[in-house]
Amino acid sequence: MSPGWWHQAERRARGVWGMHRYFARACLAVATGVALSLVGVSGASASGVASRAVQAALVSSAGTSQATVGPGAQLWAKLYNGNGGTGSDADSVAVSPDGKTVFVTGVSGGYATVAYNATTGAQRWVSRYGGSGQAVSVAVSPDGSTVFVTGGIGAGTFSGFDYATVAYNAATGAKRWAKLYSGVGIEGGQALWLAVSPDGKTVFVTGDIGTDNGSQDYATLAYNAATGAQRWVKSYNGTGKSTDIAYSVAVSPDGKTVFVTGASTGTSSPLPTSDYATIAYNAATGAQKWVKRYNGPVNSGNQANSVTVSPDGSTVFVTGASGASGEDYYATIAYNAATGAQQWVKRYNGGNFGGGAARSMAISPDGKTVYVTGYLNGATSGADYATIAYNAATGAQQWVKRYNGTGRDDLATSVAVSPGGATVYVTGYSQDTNDELGYATVAYDAATGAQQWASRHDGTGTGGGDAFSVAVSSTGTVFVTGVFRPGTNSPDEYATIAYHG
């Protein structure tokens, strides 16, 4: 699952990153080969985690057999820092269609993409690209032969970043092609999400690009997946003629339509604020089929963060954050994929405690349920994970579940569904009693929302860590990636963990 822009913004807010000029930007050789010094803790309780012990011993690099462990057990964990003392940060994880290889990408002195044996965690290859910038999204071709990554890299004609999209041989890591796009503005731009067509012939990338007047527009590109040749590029300048940033892209199951969503300055009064702006393009030509905007009930800020399409291709779902009366709501919308007609919209703020934001969305394999996750403020402490299941046809809420760790804040970043549709997995970062951030991955029964297990990598005694992306293999193994901070005097590292689903 691709992470979108959220964790980049939060790193910058915490002072970790900040080489580019606004919140959608971040910039930050050989694998360490050392297994991560942690172990997930599983609990079968729907009311909370049974225990939260942290194991100091290294996990075996050979991995653990799924036949000998229960759900939520950690199978393996791997660190990667290919950038010496500067640090590394993984942003996105994807799994090959056959479930045998896991691909992780992020920043480690430029793009760094790592392939692991899905069963054992053994590193198969690592490929690097560019000397600056950050890869934020990874996807695998349907036939499993090619891995695609995208993000932003400081290598363009103008003073800012370019989109940089790279294709690798999935078996060897050899670069097949790399393409830059800088638009016509003065500061370039950064790609934030990538998707591959169902037939594997086209790669679609979206994000934002600088304009001549110093603002940003959506910029969506289609590339020939085999050669990298640009098929088309389309920009979108919203009704407010100001800042427009696309955060997510998805392709219809028949491959004929591409859907893009994000935040776009509108014309609301008395002051312009951002709206959701969702666009449908003809996948072959880039011709715009429709565009739909959403402004919440009081003309406050709105930002769509994730888009997905139903398995039958009839409906497009968008989620994100929408302000109203001092509260930030989850706002999830269903559109008719052919016409853009709004079918339903659902808002949720968790009880008027300041609200929160939905970050990630997934749909069940049968297309009947939409799952949304992110964070909502709690009544007595900071933010909690909040995951909601909606009936895809009607928008009726089926269940809502929160996860509150032992510390103040818990922020979910990514959601995925098991291949059979029985389980929903959510990951993100969660503070412990020492206010250290750590990974927290939670499994829910997809039908009822009952918590099946929760596994944590706590920051106790270390520098902590943030999980940004989760993916599930065809065999049911759960993979989580992000950044691990060994301590104040040690560089950040990719940290990728495999769990028994």
NUTI-20909 format. One record per atom (N, C-alpha, C): x, y, z; residue in three letters. Coordinates in steps of 0.05 Angstrom, whole numbers, plus 5000, padded with zeros to 4 digits. Each point is the difference from the previous one (the first is absolute). Example, Ala and Ser with C-alpha at 12.3 -4.5 7.8 and 13.67 -1.06 7.14 Angstrom:
2
526448865156ALA/498250245000ALA/501850245000ALA/499350214986SER/501650245001SER/498550225014SER/
This chain:
501
501749765000MET/498350245000MET/501850255000MET/499150194983SER/501550254999SER/499250185023SER/501950165010PRO/499550155023PRO/498850274997PRO/499950104975GLY/499150274996GLY/501950205012GLY/499050235010TRP/501850225008TRP/500350025030TRP/498349875016TRP/499750075028TRP/502549995016TRP/501549784999HIS/502349985017HIS/502250204992HIS/500150084975GLN/501950214993GLN/499350265014GLN/497550075001ALA/499250245014ALA/500749995030ALA/499549775012GLU/500449985028GLU/503050005007GLU/501749874983ARG/502850025005ARG/501050295000ARG/499050144980ARG/500850284998ARG/499150165024ARG/497549945009ALA/499050155024ALA/501749935025ALA/501049765001ARG/501749925023ARG/502950094996ARG/500650124977GLY/502750104996GLY/501949794990GLY/499049764992VAL/501749794990VAL/500950064972VAL/498150094983TRP/500650054972TRP/499450304994TRP/500250084975GLY/499250274993GLY/501850134979GLY/500949854981MET/501750124979MET/498450144978MET/497449944999HIS/498450134980HIS/498050185014HIS/498450154986ARG/498850245011ARG/497149975010ARG/498749774997TYR/497349995011TYR/499449715007TYR/497749965014PHE/499649755015PHE/500049754984PHE/499650014974ALA/500049754985ALA/502849924992ALA/502150135010ARG/502749954992ARG/501649875022ARG/501949844993ALA/502049915020ALA/502449904984ALA/502350035012CYS/502449894987CYS/501949895020CYS/500349854999LEU/502149925016LEU/502650114988LEU/518947504948ALA/497449985007ALA/499349714997ALA/499449995025VAL/499849715002VAL/498149945023VAL/498349804998ALA/498249935022ALA/501649925024ALA/498950065024THR/501449925024THR/500149705004THR/497949874990GLY/499949715003GLY/499449915029GLY/499350205017VAL/499549945028VAL/497049995005VAL/499049805013ALA/497249985006ALA/499350205022ALA/497650114998LEU/499150205019LEU/499749905028LEU/500950155019SER/500049925028SER/497350065012SER/498049844994LEU/497350045010LEU/498449754995LEU/497749995012VAL/498249784994VAL/497250115003VAL/498249924982GLY/497250085003GLY/498749865023GLY/498050125012VAL/498649885022VAL/497149974992VAL/499049765000SER/497349954991SER/498149955022SER/497550074996GLY/497949955019GLY/497449944986GLY/498549815009ALA/497549924987ALA/497650145012ALA/500450225014SER/497850145013SER/498950224983SER/497450034999ALA/498850214986ALA/500150265015ALA/500749995025SER/500050245017SER/502750135002SER/502149874991GLY/502650125003GLY/502249794996GLY/502550095003VAL/502349834996VAL/500549855026VAL/500549744997ALA/500449845024ALA/502650075015ALA/502150054985SER/502550085012SER/501650164981SER/502150145010ARG/501550184983ARG/503049985005ARG/500949765007ALA/502849965005ALA/501750054976ALA/502450095004VAL/501950044979VAL/502449825004VAL/500749844980GLN/502249815002GLN/502650134990GLN/502049995017ALA/502650134993ALA/501649844980ALA/499649745000ALA/501649834983ALA/499350044970ALA/501949954982LEU/499550034972LEU/498249774991LEU/498350074981VAL/498349814987VAL/501749844980VAL/499549744998SER/501549844981SER/499650094972SER/502250034985SER/499850094973SER/498849794982SER/499849765010ALA/498849784984ALA/496950024999ALA/498950165018GLY/497150025001GLY/498849785017GLY/497450015004THR/498649815016THR/497849874983THR/499749745002SER/498049864984SER/497250085009SER/498350064981GLN/497250075006GLN/498549775013GLN/500949764994ALA/498749765011ALA/500349985030ALA/502050135011THR/500749975029THR/499250245016THR/498850204988VAL/499350245015VAL/497150074996VAL/498950165018GLY/497250094997GLY/499750264986GLY/497650084995PRO/499550264987PRO/501250235016PRO/501250194985GLY/501250235012GLY/502949965008GLY/501049754999ALA/502849955007ALA/501850124979ALA/502250115010GLN/502050114981GLN/501649774988GLN/500250004973LEU/501449794986LEU/502950084995LEU/500550254993TRP/502750114997TRP/499950305000TRP/502350125004ALA/500350294999ALA/502750074989ALA/500150204983LYS/502550084987LYS/500450305001LYS/502550085004LEU/500850274999LEU/501650064974LEU/499950244991TYR/501750084977TYR/500750295003TYR/502650064999ASN/501050274999ASN/502350004980ASN/499550104976GLY/502150014980GLY/501250274997GLY/499750175020ASN/500950284997ASN/501850085023ASN/501449815012GLY/501950075020GLY/498750145024GLY/501250225008GLY/499050145024GLY/497650184995GLY/499250044975THR/497850194995THR/497349895006THR/499649744997GLY/497449885007GLY/498449924976GLY/498049835005SER/498349904979SER/497249985010SER/498150014982ASP/497150015007ASP/498449864979ASP/498749785006ALA/498349864982ALA/497250125000ALA/498750024977ASP/497450134997ASP/497849814990ASP/500749794985SER/497949854987SER/500949714996SER/498149815002VAL/500649724997VAL/497949884981VAL/501049814983ALA/498249854982ALA/501049714998ALA/498349824992VAL/500649724999VAL/499649904972VAL/501749824991SER/499749884973SER/497449844999SER/498749974977PRO/497549864998PRO/500249715010PRO/502349874997ASP/500249725010ASP/500749995030ASP/500350235013GLY/500450015028GLY/502849935009GLY/501949974981LYS/502749915007LYS/502050225006LYS/499450244992THR/501950225003THR/498750255010THR/501350145019VAL/499050255011VAL/501950224990VAL/498850224992PHE/501550234990PHE/499450255018PHE/502250135008VAL/499850235017VAL/501550234987VAL/498950245001THR/501450234989THR/499850245019THR/501850194996GLY/500150245017GLY/502450164993GLY/501250125021VAL/502350184996VAL/502349895017VAL/502349994986SER/502549925013SER/502350114983SER/500450265002GLY/501950134982GLY/499050004971GLY/497550074996GLY/498649964975GLY/498049775002GLY/498949924978TYR/498249775000TYR/501649755008TYR/498749835016ALA/501249745005ALA/497649805002ALA/500149804983THR/497949804998THR/501349735007THR/498749865018VAL/501149755011VAL/498049774995VAL/501049784990ALA/498349764997ALA/500849795020ALA/498049885014TYR/500549805020TYR/498549744992TYR/501249785008ASN/498549744999ASN/497750025020ASN/497649964990ALA/497750045017ALA/499849805023ALA/501249764996THR/499849795020THR/502150045022THR/502550074992THR/502250005019THR/501050285007THR/499350204983GLY/501150275004GLY/502850044988GLY/501149794988ALA/502750044988ALA/499950214978ALA/501950175000GLN/500150214979GLN/500749884973GLN/498450054980ARG/500549904973ARG/501750214984ARG/499250255002TRP/501650214987TRP/499250275012TRP/501850194994VAL/499450285006VAL/500950174976VAL/498350184992SER/500650184978SER/499650295008SER/501950174992ARG/499950285008ARG/499950174975ARG/498850245004TYR/499750194978TYR/500250285010TYR/501750164987GLY/500250285007GLY/501550055026GLY/500850255004GLY/501550075024GLY/498450165020GLY/497650084993SER/498350155018SER/497149944993SER/498350065018GLY/497149954995GLY/499049755015GLY/497549944995GLN/498749795016GLN/498049854983GLN/500249744999ALA/497949834988ALA/497849965020ALA/497550034992VAL/497849995019VAL/498049784994VAL/500249884976SER/497949814992SER/501349784984SER/499149755004VAL/501049774985VAL/497749824992VAL/500249894976ALA/497949824990ALA/501449794983ALA/498749774997VAL/501049774984VAL/498249954977VAL/501149934977SER/498449944977SER/498449755005SER/497649974987PRO/498349775005PRO/501449734994PRO/501949994982ASP/501449754995ASP/502449965018ASP/500550205017GLY/502249975020GLY/502850054989GLY/500250094975SER/502750024988SER/501350265005SER/498550215007THR/501150275002THR/499050145025THR/501850155012VAL/499450165024VAL/500250304992VAL/498150165007PHE/500050284993PHE/500050175026PHE/501750205001VAL/500050195023VAL/499850284989VAL/498950185017THR/499950284992THR/500350175025THR/500550264995GLY/500350195021GLY/501150264989GLY/501850135014GLY/501150254991GLY/503050005003GLY/501450124982ILE/502950005001ILE/501150274991ILE/502050105013GLY/501250264994GLY/501949994977GLY/499049964976ALA/501849974978ALA/499050134975ALA/498350205004GLY/498750114976GLY/501150274991GLY/498650114980THR/500950254988THR/499550235019THR/497849985017PHE/499350225016PHE/501049965029PHE/499450185018SER/501150005026SER/498949795018SER/497749894994GLY/498749805017GLY/500549724991GLY/498149825007PHE/500249724994PHE/498749944973PHE/500849784988ASP/498649884978ASP/498549755010ASP/497849934986TYR/499149735002TYR/502249824990TYR/500449775013ALA/501949804990ALA/498849735003ALA/499649864978THR/498749745000THR/502049804988THR/500449775014VAL/502049814993VAL/498749724998VAL/500849854980ALA/499249724997ALA/502449825004ALA/499649795016TYR/502149805005TYR/499149724992TYR/501949844992ASN/499549714996ASN/499549895028ASN/497749875004ALA/499249915026ALA/501749775011ALA/501249854982ALA/501649775008ALA/502950095008ALA/501150204986THR/502850075004THR/500550285011THR/498050174998GLY/500450285008GLY/501250174979GLY/500749904976ALA/501250164979ALA/498050214991ALA/501050254996LYS/498350214991LYS/499249964971LYS/497550024994ARG/499049984973ARG/499750274987ARG/499050195015TRP/499850274990TRP/499550195023TRP/500650264996ALA/499550215019ALA/499150254985ALA/497950135010LYS/498950244986LYS/499650225020LYS/500850244992LEU/499650245016LEU/497850174987LEU/498650155017TYR/498150204990TYR/500050245018TYR/500550234988SER/500250255015SER/497950214994SER/498349944980GLY/497950194993GLY/501250254988GLY/498650235003VAL/500950254989VAL/500350225021VAL/499649935025GLY/500150205021GLY/502850055010GLY/500250175020ILE/502650085009ILE/501249825022ILE/498349825011GLU/501049845023GLU/499549704996GLU/499549914977GLY/499649724996GLY/497749895016GLY/500349755009GLY/497849875015GLY/500849735011GLY/498149865012GLN/500649745011GLN/497649814995GLN/500649774990ALA/497949794998ALA/499549885027ALA/497549945006LEU/499349905026LEU/498649735000LEU/499249904976TRP/498749744999TRP/500349884972TRP/499949744999LEU/500549854975LEU/498049774999LEU/499149944976ALA/498249764996ALA/500749894972ALA/499549744998VAL/500649854975VAL/497449904988VAL/499750024974SER/497549904987SER/499749705004SER/497649904999PRO/499649715004PRO/501449824979PRO/500450114976ASP/501449844980ASP/503050045001ASP/500950165019GLY/502950045004GLY/501450174979GLY/498550124982LYS/501350154978LYS/500550295006LYS/498650115020THR/500250295005THR/500450055030THR/501750205006VAL/500450095027VAL/499050285003VAL/498450055020PHE/498850275005PHE/501250115026PHE/500850264998VAL/501350135022VAL/498650275004VAL/499550075025THR/498850265006THR/501450145023THR/499550265002GLY/501250165022GLY/499450294994GLY/502050175002ASP/499650284993ASP/502550124987ASP/499550204985ILE/502250124985ILE/499850315002ILE/502350135003GLY/499950295002GLY/499250144975GLY/498850235003THR/499050164977THR/501750264998THR/499550144978ASP/501550254996ASP/499350215021ASP/497649985012ASN/499350205020ASN/500849925029ASN/501449785002GLY/501049915026GLY/498249825016GLY/497749944989SER/498149815013SER/500549724990SER/498249825006GLN/500249724991GLN/497449904987GLN/500349834980ASP/497849874987ASP/500349705003ASP/497749855000TYR/500249714996TYR/501649954974TYR/501649795000ALA/501349914975ALA/499949705000ALA/498749894980THR/499749714997THR/501249914974THR/501749805001LEU/501449904976LEU/499449704996LEU/500049934975ALA/499949724992ALA/502549924985ALA/501349785008TYR/502449914987TYR/499649724989TYR/501349954977ASN/500149724990ASN/501749845020ASN/498849795011ALA/501349855022ALA/502549854990ALA/500149934975ALA/502349864989ALA/502450184994ALA/499450244990THR/502150174990THR/500450265016THR/497950085015GLY/500150265013GLY/499250234983GLY/499349954975ALA/499150224983ALA/497550135011ALA/499950265000GLN/497750155011GLN/497749984980GLN/497749895010ARG/497649984983ARG/498550275000ARG/499650115024TRP/498650265002TRP/500650125028TRP/499550265002VAL/500150145025VAL/497750205001VAL/498750015024LYS/497850185004LYS/500350155026LYS/499550264999SER/500050165025SER/497250095007SER/499750075025TYR/497350105009TYR/500550245018TYR/498850234992ASN/500150255016ASN/497250055009ASN/499549985026GLY/497350015011GLY/498750274997GLY/497650015011THR/498350244997THR/501250245014THR/501749965020GLY/501250225014GLY/502550104988GLY/501049864979LYS/502450084985LYS/502450045018LYS/500349815019SER/502250035019SER/501249725004SER/500349915025THR/501449755006THR/498249764995THR/501049814985ASP/498549754994ASP/502149775002ASP/499549815018ILE/501949795004ILE/498549734999ILE/500849834982ALA/498849734998ALA/501549815017ALA/498649845016TYR/501249825020TYR/499749714993TYR/498249934982SER/499449714995SER/499049964972SER/500649774989VAL/499049924974VAL/499349715000VAL/497949934985ALA/499149724998ALA/499049954971ALA/500049754992VAL/499249934973VAL/497649815001VAL/498150044982SER/497749824999SER/500849724993SER/498549805008PRO/500749724995PRO/500249934970PRO/498550154983ASP/500249954971ASP/502250164987ASP/501450165017GLY/502350154989GLY/499350244983GLY/497550074998LYS/499250214982LYS/499950285012LYS/500050025027THR/499750255013THR/502050035023THR/501150235003VAL/501850075022VAL/498750215018VAL/500149955026PHE/498750195019PHE/502250125018PHE/499950265003VAL/501950155016VAL/498550175020VAL/501050025025THR/498850175019THR/502150155017THR/499150215013GLY/501850155017GLY/498650255011GLY/501650215005ALA/499050255011ALA/500450224980ALA/497950174996SER/500050204980SER/498750255011SER/501450234998THR/498950255010THR/497450074985THR/498050065015GLY/497450074988GLY/499450305001GLY/497550064998THR/499150284999THR/498150075023THR/500249855022SER/498250045022SER/500450285012SER/498050105014SER/500050265011SER/499549985031SER/501350175016PRO/501450254992PRO/502949954991PRO/501249775007LEU/502749944992LEU/500049744984LEU/501549994978PRO/500249744986PRO/501349795017PRO/498949765000THR/501249775013THR/500249784981THR/501349785008SER/500449784982SER/497549825000SER/499549884977ASP/497949804996ASP/501249734992ASP/498649795004TYR/500649754986TYR/499750074970TYR/501749894983ALA/499650024971ALA/500849734989ALA/498049864989THR/500349734989THR/499550014970THR/501949894985ILE/499950024970ILE/500149724988ILE/498449954979ALA/500249764985ALA/501150064972ALA/502149854992TYR/501350044974TYR/499749744983TYR/499850044975ASN/500249784981ASN/502849895002ASN/500449755007ALA/502649895005ALA/501749994975ALA/498849984977ALA/501549984975ALA/500950274989ALA/498450205004THR/500550264988THR/500550235020THR/499249965025GLY/500250215020GLY/497750214998GLY/498149954982ALA/497750194999ALA/498449995026ALA/499350235010GLN/498550025025GLN/497149914995GLN/499149805016LYS/497249914998LYS/498250165018LYS/500950055025TRP/498550165018TRP/501750095023TRP/499250215014VAL/501350105024VAL/497950075021VAL/500449915024LYS/498150065022LYS/501450125024LYS/498950215011ARG/501150135023ARG/498249965024ARG/501250005023TYR/498549975025TYR/501050205020TYR/498250175010ASN/500550195021ASN/498149935023ASN/501149975024GLY/498349935023GLY/497950205006GLY/498549965021PRO/497650165005PRO/500550295008PRO/502450075008VAL/500450285010VAL/502450134985VAL/500649914976ASN/502250134985ASN/502650005014ASN/500649795014SER/502649975013SER/501849844983SER/502449945009GLY/501949854983GLY/499249714996GLY/500649914976ASN/499449724992ASN/502449894985ASN/500849765006GLN/502349874987GLN/499549714996GLN/499749914975ALA/499849714994ALA/502749884999ALA/500349775014ASN/502649875002ASN/500249734986ASN/497849874993SER/500149734989SER/497649964982SER/500549864978VAL/497849924982VAL/500349714993VAL/497749864997THR/500049724992THR/497549954983THR/500149784985VAL/497849934981VAL/498949735008VAL/497449974998SER/498749745006SER/500949794980SER/500149755008PRO/500949784982PRO/498449984974PRO/497550085000ASP/498450004975ASP/500350254984ASP/501550205011GLY/500550244985GLY/497850215000GLY/497849945015SER/497750184998SER/500250245018SER/501649995021THR/500050215021THR/502950085007THR/500450255004VAL/502550115010VAL/499650115028VAL/501849945018PHE/499850085027PHE/502450185007PHE/499450225015VAL/502050195007VAL/499850065030VAL/502250025014THR/499950085028THR/502250205007THR/499650135023GLY/502050205009GLY/499050145024GLY/500650265002ALA/499350175023ALA/498450234990ALA/497950075016SER/498350224993SER/499250155025SER/500650275001GLY/499450155024GLY/497250095002GLY/499150045025ALA/497350115005ALA/499850095029ALA/499550255005SER/499550115027SER/502249935020SER/502450034991GLY/502349955018GLY/500749725003GLY/498749824986GLU/500649715001GLU/500949914972GLU/501849805000ASP/500849884975ASP/498849734998ASP/498549954979TYR/498549754996TYR/501449824980TYR/499749745003TYR/500349824978TYR/497750074981TYR/500550024974ALA/497950034980ALA/500649804978ALA/498149814996THR/500349794980THR/497750024980THR/500749994975ILE/498150054979ILE/500149784979ILE/497649924990ALA/499849814978ALA/498950144976ALA/501449974977TYR/499150124975TYR/499549784980TYR/498050054982ASN/499749834977ASN/502450034982ASN/501349784994ALA/502650014986ALA/499650104971ALA/497749954988ALA/499650084972ALA/499350304998ALA/498550105019THR/498950274997THR/501150205021THR/501049905022GLY/500950175022GLY/497750085019GLY/497649914995ALA/497850065017ALA/500549905029ALA/499550175020GLN/500549925027GLN/497949815009GLN/500849765010GLN/498149805009GLN/499450025030GLN/502150065015TRP/499650055029TRP/502550145011TRP/499650135023VAL/502350125014VAL/499549955030VAL/502049925014LYS/499849955029LYS/502350155014LYS/499250135022ARG/501850165016ARG/500149885029ARG/502450005012TYR/500249885027TYR/502350155015TYR/499450085025ASN/502050155015ASN/500649875027ASN/498749795007GLY/500749855024GLY/499150125026GLY/498350205000GLY/498950105025GLY/500750285008GLY/500650174980ASN/500550295006ASN/502350055019ASN/502349864996PHE/502350045016PHE/502350134984PHE/499350124978GLY/502050124983GLY/500349864973GLY/498749774998GLY/500049864975GLY/502749884992GLY/500449974974GLY/502549884990GLY/500049994970GLY/501249804988ALA/500349994971ALA/500249714992ALA/498549934979ALA/500449744987ALA/502350014981ALA/501749795000ARG/502450014984ARG/500149794978ARG/498749775005SER/500449774982SER/497349854998SER/499749874977MET/497549864994MET/500549744985MET/498449805005ALA/500149754986ALA/497249894996ALA/499649834980ILE/497449884995ILE/500249705001ILE/497949875010SER/500049715001SER/500049884973SER/501149754997PRO/500249884973PRO/497349964987PRO/497849975016ASP/497449974988ASP/498650274994ASP/501450215008GLY/499050274994GLY/497750105017GLY/499449855021LYS/497650075017LYS/500650195022LYS/502650025008THR/500750165023THR/502450184995THR/499950245009VAL/502250194998VAL/501150055028VAL/502749985003TYR/501350045026TYR/501750264998TYR/499750165021VAL/501450265001VAL/501450015027VAL/502550105000THR/501550035025THR/501450275000THR/500850075025GLY/501550255004GLY/500250055030GLY/499450245009TYR/500150065028TYR/497750185008TYR/499149975025LEU/498050175012LEU/500850065029LEU/499650245009ASN/500750075027ASN/498149865020ASN/501149945023GLY/498549865020GLY/498950205021GLY/498349895018ALA/498750175020ALA/501950085022ALA/501949835007THR/501750055023THR/502950024993THR/500949914977SER/502850014993SER/500350094971SER/502249954988GLY/500550094973GLY/498549844979GLY/501249974976ALA/498649874978ALA/500149695002ALA/498049874989ASP/499949714998ASP/499849934970ASP/500949754994TYR/499249884975TYR/496950004999TYR/498850054977ALA/497249964997ALA/499549884973ALA/498849765000THR/499549864975THR/497049954997THR/498950064977ILE/497249994995ILE/499449824976ILE/497949835003ALA/499149844977ALA/497350114991ALA/499850064974TYR/497550094988TYR/498949804980TYR/497449994999ASN/498749854978ASN/500650154974ASN/501249874981ALA/500950144976ALA/497750104983ALA/497749865001ALA/497750084984ALA/498550235012ALA/499850015026THR/498350205013THR/501450205017THR/502549945009GLY/501450175018GLY/499349955029GLY/498249825006ALA/499349945027ALA/502549905016ALA/500450125024GLN/502349925016GLN/499549725012GLN/501849824995GLN/499849725010GLN/501349975027GLN/502350135003TRP/501350005026TRP/502250225000TRP/500750085025VAL/502250185003VAL/501649905024VAL/502749994998LYS/501749915021LYS/502350195004LYS/500750035025ARG/502350185007ARG/502249835013ARG/502450104997TYR/502349875013TYR/501550225015TYR/500349955026ASN/501350205018ASN/502249855014ASN/502550064993GLY/502349885014GLY/500450115028GLY/502249955012THR/500550085027THR/500950295003THR/500950124977GLY/500850285001GLY/497850194990GLY/500850234993ARG/498050214993ARG/498849964972ARG/501750004980ASP/499050014972ASP/500449744985ASP/498049944984ASP/500149764982ASP/498850094973ASP/501649994979LEU/499250104974LEU/500349794979LEU/497849904990ALA/500149794978ALA/500650134974ALA/501649864984THR/500950114974THR/499249844976THR/499349745004SER/499649834977SER/498149775007SER/498449914981VAL/498149775005VAL/500149824976VAL/499749745005ALA/500049804979ALA/498149785008ALA/499049854980VAL/498149785005VAL/501249744991VAL/499549785015SER/501149744993SER/498849914973SER/501449824986PRO/499049924973PRO/497249885001PRO/499349865021GLY/497449885002GLY/497950195011GLY/500950235010GLY/498150205010GLY/499249975028GLY/501249815015ALA/499149945027ALA/501250195021ALA/502350124994THR/501450165019THR/500950264989THR/499950215017VAL/500950274993VAL/502450065017VAL/502250104988TYR/502450065014TYR/500650304999TYR/500750115023VAL/500550295002VAL/502750035013VAL/501650184989THR/502650065013THR/500450305003THR/501950085016GLY/500650285004GLY/502050035022GLY/499950225015TYR/501950045022TYR/498550075025TYR/501249915022SER/498650015026SER/502050065022SER/499450195017GLN/501850065022GLN/499749815023GLN/502249955014ASP/499949845024ASP/500050185025ASP/500449885023THR/499950165025THR/502350205002THR/502149964985ASN/502350185000ASN/499850214977ASN/497650014987ASP/499650184978ASP/501749944976ASP/501149754998GLU/501549914977GLU/498049894979GLU/500550074975LEU/498349904979LEU/500949724992LEU/498149834994GLY/500649734991GLY/498049904979GLY/500649784987TYR/498149884982TYR/497749885016TYR/497650014990ALA/497749855011ALA/498349904977ALA/499749744997THR/498549884978THR/497749845013THR/497650054990VAL/497649885012VAL/498449854979VAL/499049775007ALA/498349844982ALA/497249995011ALA/498150054982TYR/497150005008TYR/498549804983TYR/498049875012ASP/498149844985ASP/498550194981ASP/500149944975ALA/498950184980ALA/497050025002ALA/498649805010ALA/497150005002ALA/499050155024ALA/501549975023THR/499050105025THR/501650225012THR/502550034992GLY/501950195011GLY/501349915026GLY/499549755008ALA/501349895024ALA/503049994996ALA/501550105020GLN/502950004997GLN/501049715003GLN/501549914980GLN/501149735001GLN/502849995012GLN/501650204994TRP/502650025013TRP/501150284996TRP/502050065016ALA/501550254996ALA/502949945006ALA/501850094983SER/502949955003SER/501450275000SER/501750045019ARG/501450255003ARG/503049974999ARG/501350214989HIS/502850045004HIS/500250265015HIS/500549985025ASP/500150235017ASP/502850135000ASP/500050265006GLY/502550155000GLY/501450005026GLY/499149855019THR/501250005027THR/503049944998THR/501650195010GLY/502949965001GLY/501350064973GLY/498550094980THR/501250064974THR/499050274991THR/500550064975GLY/499050254989GLY/497249984988GLY/498749765002GLY/497349974990GLY/499949954970GLY/497650034989GLY/499749964971GLY/497150064992GLY/499650034974ASP/497450054988ASP/499549804977ASP/497749875001ALA/499249824978ALA/498250164981ALA/500649984974PHE/498650174980PHE/498449844979PHE/500449744998SER/498849854978SER/499649715007SER/497749894992VAL/499549715005VAL/499049884974VAL/500849754995ALA/499149844977ALA/499749715009ALA/498249864986VAL/499549725007VAL/500549844975VAL/501549785003SER/500649834977SER/497749814993SER/500249884977SER/498049814991SER/499849765018SER/502149955016THR/500049785019THR/499150095028THR/499450255004GLY/498950105025GLY/502050115019GLY/502650024993THR/502050125018THR/499750314998THR/500350125023VAL/499750305003VAL/502850125002VAL/500550214983PHE/502650135000PHE/499550305007PHE/501750105017VAL/499950285009VAL/502750124997VAL/500150254991THR/502650134998THR/499850295009THR/502350125006GLY/500250275009GLY/502850075008GLY/500350155022VAL/502650095009VAL/500449915029VAL/502449915006PHE/500849925027PHE/502350185009PHE/499850125024ARG/502150175010ARG/501449875023ARG/502449894995PRO/501449855021PRO/500750175025PRO/500350264996GLY/500750185022GLY/501050264990GLY/500550195018THR/500750274993THR/502750024985THR/501849815004ASN/502650004986ASN/500249804978ASN/497849884992SER/500049814978SER/498250094978SER/500749934975PRO/498350094977PRO/497449844999PRO/498050134988ASP/497549874995ASP/500449784980ASP/498249795001GLU/500249784982GLU/497249914990GLU/499949894976TYR/497649864992TYR/499649785020TYR/497549955007ALA/499349775017ALA/497649864988ALA/500449764991THR/497849854987THR/499549755016THR/497549955006ILE/499249775018ILE/497949844985ILE/500249735003ALA/498149814990ALA/498549885023ALA/497449994998TYR/498349885021TYR/498449774988TYR/499449805017HIS/498149804992HIS/497350125001HIS/498649994977GLY/497350124998GLY/498049855016GLY/
